[in-house]
Amino acid sequence: MLVLQIYKPLQSVILKTNNYMKLLPVKILFFIILLNCRLFGQIIDIPDIRYVTINPLNNEITIAWDSSLTANIAFTRISYVLRDGFGRDMLDLHFNRDTSITFSLDTIPNSIIDTDSIDRPLGFSVSVYDINNNGKLALNSFHKTMYLKGSYLFCPERVELSWTPYTTGELAIKTIQNYTIYGINNNQLIPLKQVEGNINSYVFDAESIEAYKCFCIGVSFLGYDNKPCTSFSNKVCIEKKITDKPRYFAIDNLTVGDNDKLNLEFRYDTTSSFKKLHLYYFENPSQKFELLDSTSFTNLDDTINIVELNNLNSKQKYLFKLYLLNDCNEIIDSSNFGSNIVLTIQEKTAFDAFLEWNKYIGWNGEISRHEIYRSIDNDTFEKINSLSNNYFTYTDYLNLLAEDHNSFCYYIKTIQKPIQNEKEIWSKSNTFCINKTARVFVPNTIIPNSSIAENKIFKVYSTYLSSEGFRLVIFDQWGKLQFESTNPNDYWDATSNGKFVQEGTYIYHLEYSTTQGNIENKKGTVNVLFERN
């Protein structure tokens, strides 16, 4: 092909000259022939590239080629191939007939190769020129390196490597024998896997190559003349996604809020990349854990996080545990246990409340104390006692409160002893309320001149009665009003207008309300008697 290209102009001239031979002197014809020879010079033998390779340890590129058979070569030109048939000159080596040249990527001007953003194979060609600057830019005789990419995959955890094949231009590689995958450790290439020459990707189980972060590909092939050649790809380093477990991850407590709903409070190290938590619970140890909630917490706090458990009954005992999941929904860590405190109350007599509660499960430290809080008639809760950690029952005697109140609510606050410099952690139980039944006792006889004080007056004796809505009126047999009061603590001493009434039977009408708001009425008679001396 090269011969035809070079001698066609000469043949063309000769043909034209023969047509006008009779008109031209022989000297002119000879001059034309000499001129064509000077113009087109010798036939240039393009050197054959043997291989192009990258040193993955230092990014040096080596281009090796067979010397041109043409004599009087003035210089060799190395070009960077942008695409087939188009490239940029990189380097002229004057009077150079060496079979290889080595340079580093970072020594190539960015105007030729943008070394900061190389994301494709690197192609190079070699051309030679004689002293008359005759030659041919051999962009179609290029060799391209392999370009290696890698990624870290999950579910399960794997490392995927893929690469472009080693390719050439006109001088095709006869046989790609195999590709070898290397792991790079301490600047040494360790062969990990060899695959067939028609394969351009491979996936490793992450655990099997956890000792390596960087990789490269080596290829063995036969050149155009069946001579063995080797080339290496670029180095790729794969950073495994950060999977750092939290430094701390603990349920602080299960507590009941003001709305009587269970709240889970926990601490979590927000610097961890894991955010997906599952909350499991069971109602008794014989049951298996049930998934209560699956949430990806995105707004976690370093100090305390509160999750309201709306679907659970605060009067039912539960055991809880948080599980930490990776992106594959695999459990990788778990918290301590957490439990709620459930308070129950028994009314063993009319004038007491027997409180009982369970022990909190899940704290690392010891229990410091149990604080008992009480509210009377829906008033503010106040602490009424504090017990040591060994007590889980308490009796509240209501004798002194029974006369004026009948609604009592309680909760327990269990407090853990602080560990080192940490703050106190506590858990609040459910609120348990009891409503005592109003009891009313009305005497049927009074003796105004008795020596016994209790017999001298007519008084309504009551327990758990509301102070509001009370009214007592007393009439004589003819319906005349003798006494009236709206104060439960008032009494009738058998007088009217400052004088004792006569002996006889009197009628009373009592109206009162319970603390539940119910209005009750009671009617009866009372006898007034006087002692005789």
Secondary structure in CASP SS format (residue, H / E / C, confidence):
PFRMAT SS
TARGET T0000
AUTHOR 0000-0000-0000
METHOD secondary structure of the structure
MODEL  1
M C 1.00
L H 1.00
V H 1.00
L H 1.00
Q H 1.00
I H 1.00
Y H 1.00
K H 1.00
P H 1.00
L H 1.00
Q H 1.00
S H 1.00
V H 1.00
I H 1.00
L H 1.00
K H 1.00
T H 1.00
N H 1.00
N H 1.00
Y C 1.00
M C 1.00
K C 1.00
L C 1.00
L C 1.00
P C 1.00
V H 1.00
K H 1.00
I H 1.00
L H 1.00
F H 1.00
F H 1.00
I H 1.00
I H 1.00
L H 1.00
L H 1.00
N H 1.00
C H 1.00
R H 1.00
L H 1.00
F H 1.00
G C 1.00
Q C 1.00
I C 1.00
I C 1.00
D C 1.00
I C 1.00
P C 1.00
D C 1.00
I E 1.00
R E 1.00
Y E 1.00
V E 1.00
T E 1.00
I E 1.00
N E 1.00
P C 1.00
L C 1.00
N C 1.00
N C 1.00
E E 1.00
I E 1.00
T E 1.00
I E 1.00
A E 1.00
W E 1.00
D C 1.00
S C 1.00
S C 1.00
L C 1.00
T C 1.00
A C 1.00
N C 1.00
I E 1.00
A E 1.00
F E 1.00
T E 1.00
R E 1.00
I E 1.00
S E 1.00
Y E 1.00
V E 1.00
L E 1.00
R E 1.00
D C 1.00
G C 1.00
F E 1.00
G E 1.00
R E 1.00
D E 1.00
M E 1.00
L E 1.00
D E 1.00
L E 1.00
H E 1.00
F C 1.00
N C 1.00
R C 1.00
D C 1.00
T C 1.00
S E 1.00
I E 1.00
T E 1.00
F E 1.00
S E 1.00
L H 1.00
D H 1.00
T H 1.00
I C 1.00
P C 1.00
N C 1.00
S C 1.00
I C 1.00
I C 1.00
D C 1.00
T H 1.00
D H 1.00
S H 1.00
I C 1.00
D C 1.00
R C 1.00
P C 1.00
L C 1.00
G E 1.00
F E 1.00
S E 1.00
V E 1.00
S E 1.00
V E 1.00
Y E 1.00
D E 1.00
I C 1.00
N C 1.00
N C 1.00
N C 1.00
G E 1.00
K C 1.00
L C 1.00
A C 1.00
L H 1.00
N H 1.00
S H 1.00
F C 1.00
H E 1.00
K E 1.00
T C 1.00
M C 1.00
Y C 1.00
L E 1.00
K E 1.00
G E 1.00
S E 1.00
Y E 1.00
L E 1.00
F C 1.00
C C 1.00
P C 1.00
E C 1.00
R E 1.00
V E 1.00
E E 1.00
L E 1.00
S E 1.00
W E 1.00
T C 1.00
P C 1.00
Y C 1.00
T E 1.00
T E 1.00
G C 1.00
E C 1.00
L C 1.00
A C 1.00
I C 1.00
K C 1.00
T E 1.00
I E 1.00
Q E 1.00
N E 1.00
Y E 1.00
T E 1.00
I E 1.00
Y E 1.00
G E 1.00
I E 1.00
N E 1.00
N C 1.00
N C 1.00
Q E 1.00
L E 1.00
I E 1.00
P E 1.00
L E 1.00
K E 1.00
Q E 1.00
V E 1.00
E E 1.00
G C 1.00
N C 1.00
I C 1.00
N C 1.00
S E 1.00
Y E 1.00
V E 1.00
F E 1.00
D E 1.00
A H 1.00
E H 1.00
S H 1.00
I H 1.00
E C 1.00
A C 1.00
Y C 1.00
K C 1.00
C E 1.00
F E 1.00
C E 1.00
I E 1.00
G E 1.00
V E 1.00
S E 1.00
F E 1.00
L E 1.00
G C 1.00
Y C 1.00
D C 1.00
N C 1.00
K C 1.00
P E 1.00
C E 1.00
T E 1.00
S E 1.00
F E 1.00
S C 1.00
N C 1.00
K C 1.00
V E 1.00
C E 1.00
I C 1.00
E C 1.00
K C 1.00
K C 1.00
I C 1.00
T C 1.00
D C 1.00
K C 1.00
P C 1.00
R C 1.00
Y C 1.00
F E 1.00
A E 1.00
I E 1.00
D E 1.00
N E 1.00
L E 1.00
T E 1.00
V E 1.00
G C 1.00
D C 1.00
N C 1.00
D C 1.00
K C 1.00
L E 1.00
N E 1.00
L E 1.00
E E 1.00
F E 1.00
R E 1.00
Y E 1.00
D C 1.00
T C 1.00
T C 1.00
S C 1.00
S C 1.00
F C 1.00
K C 1.00
K E 1.00
L E 1.00
H E 1.00
L E 1.00
Y E 1.00
Y E 1.00
F E 1.00
E C 1.00
N C 1.00
P C 1.00
S C 1.00
Q C 1.00
K C 1.00
F C 1.00
E E 1.00
L E 1.00
L E 1.00
D E 1.00
S E 1.00
T E 1.00
S E 1.00
F C 1.00
T C 1.00
N C 1.00
L C 1.00
D C 1.00
D C 1.00
T C 1.00
I C 1.00
N E 1.00
I E 1.00
V E 1.00
E E 1.00
L E 1.00
N C 1.00
N C 1.00
L C 1.00
N C 1.00
S C 1.00
K C 1.00
Q C 1.00
K C 1.00
Y C 1.00
L E 1.00
F E 1.00
K E 1.00
L E 1.00
Y E 1.00
L E 1.00
L E 1.00
N C 1.00
D C 1.00
C C 1.00
N C 1.00
E C 1.00
I E 1.00
I E 1.00
D E 1.00
S E 1.00
S E 1.00
N E 1.00
F E 1.00
G E 1.00
S E 1.00
N C 1.00
I C 1.00
V C 1.00
L E 1.00
T E 1.00
I E 1.00
Q E 1.00
E C 1.00
K C 1.00
T C 1.00
A C 1.00
F C 1.00
D E 1.00
A E 1.00
F E 1.00
L E 1.00
E E 1.00
W E 1.00
N C 1.00
K C 1.00
Y C 1.00
I C 1.00
G C 1.00
W C 1.00
N C 1.00
G C 1.00
E C 1.00
I E 1.00
S E 1.00
R E 1.00
H E 1.00
E E 1.00
I E 1.00
Y E 1.00
R E 1.00
S E 1.00
I E 1.00
D C 1.00
N C 1.00
D C 1.00
T C 1.00
F C 1.00
E E 1.00
K E 1.00
I E 1.00
N E 1.00
S E 1.00
L E 1.00
S C 1.00
N C 1.00
N C 1.00
Y C 1.00
F C 1.00
T E 1.00
Y E 1.00
T E 1.00
D E 1.00
Y E 1.00
L C 1.00
N C 1.00
L C 1.00
L C 1.00
A C 1.00
E C 1.00
D C 1.00
H C 1.00
N C 1.00
S E 1.00
F E 1.00
C E 1.00
Y E 1.00
Y E 1.00
I E 1.00
K E 1.00
T E 1.00
I E 1.00
Q E 1.00
K C 1.00
P C 1.00
I C 1.00
Q C 1.00
N C 1.00
E C 1.00
K C 1.00
E C 1.00
I E 1.00
W E 1.00
S E 1.00
K E 1.00
S C 1.00
N C 1.00
T C 1.00
F E 1.00
C E 1.00
I E 1.00
N E 1.00
K C 1.00
T C 1.00
A C 1.00
R E 1.00
V E 1.00
F E 1.00
V C 1.00
P C 1.00
N C 1.00
T E 1.00
I E 1.00
I C 1.00
P C 1.00
N C 1.00
S C 1.00
S C 1.00
I C 1.00
A H 1.00
E H 1.00
N H 1.00
K H 1.00
I C 1.00
F E 1.00
K E 1.00
V C 1.00
Y E 1.00
S E 1.00
T E 1.00
Y C 1.00
L E 1.00
S C 1.00
S C 1.00
E C 1.00
G C 1.00
F C 1.00
R E 1.00
L E 1.00
V E 1.00
I E 1.00
F E 1.00
D C 1.00
Q C 1.00
W C 1.00
G C 1.00
K C 1.00
L E 1.00
Q E 1.00
F E 1.00
E E 1.00
S E 1.00
T C 1.00
N C 1.00
P C 1.00
N C 1.00
D C 1.00
Y E 1.00
W E 1.00
D C 1.00
A C 1.00
T E 1.00
S E 1.00
N C 1.00
G C 1.00
K E 1.00
F E 1.00
V C 1.00
Q C 1.00
E C 1.00
G E 1.00
T E 1.00
Y E 1.00
I E 1.00
Y E 1.00
H E 1.00
L E 1.00
E E 1.00
Y E 1.00
S E 1.00
T E 1.00
T C 1.00
Q C 1.00
G C 1.00
N C 1.00
I E 1.00
E E 1.00
N E 1.00
K E 1.00
K E 1.00
G E 1.00
T E 1.00
V E 1.00
N E 1.00
V E 1.00
L C 1.00
F C 1.00
E C 1.00
R C 1.00
N C 1.00
END
